[in-house]
Amino acid sequence: MIPLLAVAAWSGTGKTTLLKKLIPALCAAGVRPGLIKHTHHDMDVDKPGKDSYELRKAGAAQTIVASAQRWALMTETPEEPELDLTWLVSRMDASTLDLVLVEGFKHEPVAKIVLFREGSGHDAKELVLDEYVIAVASNIPLALQVPVLDLNNIDEIVSFILTWLMQQQR
């Protein structure tokens, strides 16, 4: 099983901003990360007017769009319950990944780094630190029972993740 590490926080705290910096830094450290992002919005990776979009909208339950650079599988799930994270990860090619970063899915039982940003409309006392929280990344010092990382120090966060990854391989 590929190690999973979720980045969880309230909306507007900076999950995507952190991941956009974290992913290239992990790649530079030799880690091959995958990503699963949860969204509550009705999203579409295809574009209206494109052949693949029109064919999918014509009723195809699954559509693969492929080129020499990448491929994407789109599966229609209008009547399915919310997909679970384990199933989604099982769709990924484990031979090409060292780690799957997860944005969202904060209630899943996987290791997580919780973000806290002062000024985001929440108080640090509101943080939910369950047994899966391995650290908190914050822009202010916090006294917690888990390591507190500097949210603005990507090198520190990468170092923490690399150490955590090594522990997962034992």
PyMOL commands that set and color helices and strands:
alter all, ss='L'
color gray80, all
select helices_A, chain A and resi 15-28+51-57+85-90+94-96+124-126+154-168
alter helices_A, ss='H'
color red, helices_A
select strands_A, chain A and resi 4-8+33-37+62-66+71-75+99-103+112-116+133-138+148-150
alter strands_A, ss='S'
color yellow, strands_A
deselect
rebuild
show_as cartoon
